[in-house]
Amino acid sequence: MEQIKIITPEELEKKIENEEELNLVDVREDEEVAQGMIPGAKHIRMGEIPERLNEFDKDKEYIFICRSSRRSENVCYYMQEQGYKVRNMIGGMLEWKGEIVL
């Protein structure tokens, strides 16, 4: 199985500060995202990803986020198998020191 590319919370924060065009997807549950999400992230619960593949574009890279990076890693493996370009934010929201929106 091909290794999943990763991004650290610090690297992601720099990209956001540099106003890079990013595709962030938060795969946590509703009650978790209610406590705050990274600005610009799209919320798609992990369990909904398979039925919402039509919302993803194979030409773009997606950065997946969850609480600790375990669920997002699983999503990354799944998405990569479907032919999508993905990165996992390691450490998840537990390690995120940047801005959050409620």
KOLFILO-885348 format. One record per atom (N, C-alpha, C, O): residue in three letters; x, y, z. Coordinates in steps of 0.02 Angstrom, whole numbers, plus 50000, padded with zeros to 5 digits. Example, Ala and Ser with C-alpha at 12.3 -4.5 7.8 and 13.67 -1.06 7.14 Angstrom:
Ala506604971650390/Ala506154977550390/Ala506604983550390/Ala507124983450423/Ser506424988850354/Ser506844994750357/Ser506455000250394/Ser506705005750402/
//
This chain:
Met500424994050000/Met500005000050000/Met500445006350000/Met500925006850039/Glu500285010849957/Glu500685016949950/Glu500635021350012/Glu500095022250041/Gln501205023950032/Gln501235028350091/Gln500795034550081/Gln500755037250026/Ile500485036650135/Ile500075042750133/Ile500525048850144/Ile500935048850190/Lys500445053950103/Lys500805060150114/Lys500515063650175/Lys499915063250188/Ile500945067050212/Ile500705070450272/Ile500865077850268/Ile501265080150226/Ile500535081550311/Ile500695088650321/Ile500645089850396/Ile500195087250429/Thr501105093750423/Thr501055095250495/Thr500595101150505/Thr500475105050459/Pro500315101850565/Pro499895107650579/Pro500265114250566/Pro499975119050542/Glu500915114350582/Glu501315120450572/Glu501375122150498/Glu501305127950478/Glu501505116950457/Glu501555118050384/Glu500895120550356/Glu500885125050314/Leu500345117650380/Leu499685119750357/Leu499545126950376/Leu499265130750337/Glu499725128750437/Glu499615135550460/Glu499985140550415/Glu499715145850399/Lys500605138850396/Lys500995143250351/Lys500645143950284/Lys500615149450256/Lys500395138450257/Lys500055138650192/Lys499435143150196/Lys499295146850149/Ile499075142750252/Ile498475146850260/Ile498685154250265/Ile498375158550234/Glu499215155550304/Glu499465162450310/Glu499685165250242/Glu499595171250228/Asn499975160850200/Asn500195162950133/Asn499625163150083/Asn499725164450023/Glu499015161950107/Glu498405162050066/Glu498445157350007/Glu498185158749953/Glu498765151550017/Glu498775146549964/Glu498075143649957/Glu497685143350005/Glu497925141449896/Glu497275138449885/Glu497295131249910/Glu497675127149885/Leu496895129849961/Leu496915123249993/Leu496225120149993/Leu495715123649993/Asn496215113549993/Asn495585109849999/Asn495615105850063/Asn495885100350066/Leu495325108750115/Leu495345105550181/Leu494685102150195/Leu494155105050184/Val494725095950219/Val494115092250234/Val494165089550305/Val494625085650321/Asp493705091650347/Asp493685089450416/Asp493195083550420/Asp492605084350404/Val493435077750441/Val493015071750440/Val492745069850509/Val492495064250519/Arg492775074550557/Arg492535073050624/Arg491765073150626/Arg491435074950578/Glu491505071150684/Glu490775071150694/Glu490535078150709/Glu490935082550726/Asp489875079250703/Asp489585085850712/Asp489765089050779/Asp489935094950782/Glu489725085150833/Glu489845088050899/Glu490585090050907/Glu490745094450947/Glu491025086850869/Glu491735088650872/Glu491865095150834/Glu492215099550859/Val491585095750775/Val491715101950736/Val491365107850769/Val491555113550757/Ala490865106650809/Ala490525112050845/Ala491005115650892/Ala490885121450911/Gln491545112350911/Gln492045115350955/Gln492565119350917/Gln493025122250946/Gly492485119450851/Gly492935123550811/Gly493265119650755/Gly493465113850762/Met493325123050697/Met493635120150638/Met494155124950612/Met494155130950627/Ile494615122350571/Ile495095126650538/Ile494725130850487/Ile494315128150449/Pro494855137450484/Pro494495141650436/Pro494565139050365/Pro495115137250343/Gly494005138850329/Gly494025136650259/Gly493925129250250/Gly493845126850193/Ala493935125450305/Ala493845118150298/Ala493115116450283/Ala492655119950304/Lys493035111150245/Lys492365108650229/Lys492235102750275/Lys492685098550285/His491645102350303/His491485096850349/His491115091250313/His490555092150291/Ile491445085550307/Ile491115079550281/Ile491285073850329/Ile491865071850334/Arg490785071450366/Arg490925066050414/Arg491235060050379/Arg491075058450322/Met491685056750416/Met492045051050388/Met491565046050355/Met491695043650300/Gly491015044450389/Gly490545039550362/Gly490195041650299/Gly489905037350264/Glu490205048150283/Glu489855050650223/Glu490305051050162/Glu490065052150106/Ile490955050250173/Ile491435051150117/Ile491255046850056/Ile491225049550000/Pro491135040250064/Pro491005036150003/Pro490425038649961/Pro490465038549899/Glu489875040949993/Glu489295043149954/Glu489385050249928/Glu488965052649889/Arg489915053749949/Arg490005060649927/Arg490625061549884/Arg490885067049877/Leu490865056049855/Leu491475056349812/Leu491385061149754/Leu491875063949729/Asn490755062149732/Asn490635066649675/Asn490815073949692/Asn490855078049647/Glu490915075449757/Glu491095082249776/Glu491855083349772/Glu492085088949783/Phe492225078149756/Phe492955078649753/Phe493185078549680/Phe492865075649636/Asp493745081849668/Asp494035082449601/Asp494715079049601/Asp495145080649642/Lys494825074249555/Lys495445070449554/Lys496055074749535/Lys496625072549544/Asp495935080849509/Asp496495085149491/Asp496735089349550/Asp497255092649546/Lys496365089349604/Lys496545093449663/Lys496805089049719/Lys496665083049722/Glu497195092149763/Glu497435088449822/Glu497005090549882/Glu496855096349891/Tyr496825085549922/Tyr496415086749980/Tyr496805085250044/Tyr497175080250048/Ile496735089550093/Ile497045088550158/Ile496495086550206/Ile496015090250218/Phe496565080550235/Phe496055078050281/Phe496265079050354/Phe496845078350372/Ile495765080750394/Ile495875082750463/Ile495375079150508/Ile494785078450490/Cys495605076750566/Cys495145074250617/Cys495425076250685/Cys495825080950690/Arg495225072850738/Arg495435074850804/Arg496175073150816/Arg496555077450839/Ser496365066950801/Ser497055064750817/Ser497445062650756/Ser498045061050761/Ser497135062550698/Ser497405060450632/Ser497325053050617/Ser497575050750565/Arg496995049350660/Arg496895042150645/Arg496325041150594/Arg496415037450545/Arg495755044350606/Arg495195043650558/Arg495385046650491/Arg495235043750438/Ser495705052450493/Ser495885055650430/Ser496385051350391/Ser496375051350329/Glu496815047750426/Glu497275043150392/Glu496885037650356/Glu497035036050298/Asn496375034850389/Asn495965029750358/Asn495615032450296/Asn495585029150244/Val495355038650301/Val495035041750244/Val495535042750188/Val495375041650129/Cys496145044750205/Cys496665045850154/Cys496805039350115/Cys496855039450054/Tyr496865033750151/Tyr496985027350117/Tyr496415025750070/Tyr496535023750012/Tyr495815026650094/Tyr495225025350052/Tyr495225029849990/Tyr495135027349934/Met495325036350000/Met495305041049944/Met495865039749895/Met495765040149834/Gln496455038049920/Gln497025036649876/Gln496875030549833/Gln497045030449774/Glu496555025549862/Glu496355019549824/Glu495865021249769/Glu495845017949717/Gln495455026549780/Gln494975028649729/Gln495295033249677/Gln494965035449630/Gly495945034649686/Gly496295038749636/Gly496345046149651/Gly496485050149607/Tyr496215048049714/Tyr496255055149733/Tyr496935056849764/Tyr497275052549792/Lys497115063249758/Lys497745065649788/Lys497575068149858/Lys497145072449867/Val497915065349907/Val497745066849976/Val498355068050020/Val498915065950005/Arg498245071550074/Arg498735072450128/Arg498365071850194/Arg497785073850200/Asn498705069250244/Asn498415068650310/Asn498765073750356/Asn499375073950359/Met498365077750391/Met498665082350440/Met498815078350503/Met498355076550541/Ile499455077050515/Ile499645072950572/Ile499545076750637/Ile499635082850641/Gly499345072950688/Gly499215076050753/Gly498505078550761/Gly498255079350816/Gly498185079750704/Gly497485081850705/Gly497375088350742/Gly497835092250754/Met496745089550760/Met496555095750794/Met496875096150864/Met496925101650892/Leu497075090450892/Leu497405090650957/Leu498055094650953/Leu498265097751002/Glu498375094650894/Glu499015098050885/Glu498945104850852/Glu499435108550845/Trp498345106550830/Trp498235112750793/Trp498275118850839/Trp497895119250887/Lys498725123350825/Lys498815129350867/Lys498535135650833/Lys498505141050862/Gly498325134750770/Gly498105140550731/Gly497405142750748/Gly497105140550798/Glu497155147050705/Glu496485149950715/Glu495955144450705/Glu496045139850666/Ile495415145150742/Ile494835140750729/Ile494205145050723/Ile494165150550752/Val493735142450687/Val493085145950681/Val492555141350709/Val492585135250703/Leu492065144450741/Leu491515140450771/Leu490905140650725/Leu490395137550742/
//
